[in-house]
Amino acid sequence: MESREDKLIALIGLLSACLITVVFLFAVTWLNDVRRSAQAVPEAQACYAPVEPAASAPARP
């Protein structure tokens, strides 16, 4: 009977360690994502090359 209790305690300890590891990795990932989201997002217009005036248009005085 003592052997079963030892195995059960070892299994509970292993599952607890796995749960703590998963929670820790989730927290680290979430905090890293929150920190990076605070940065300014570039505007979409900044990705395009500036439009130059057409060559056929007459110059204005």
Secondary structure, DSSP 8 states (H G I E B T S, - for coil): -HHHHHHHHHHHHHHHHHHHHHHHHHHHHHHHHHHHHTS----GGGGS------TTS----
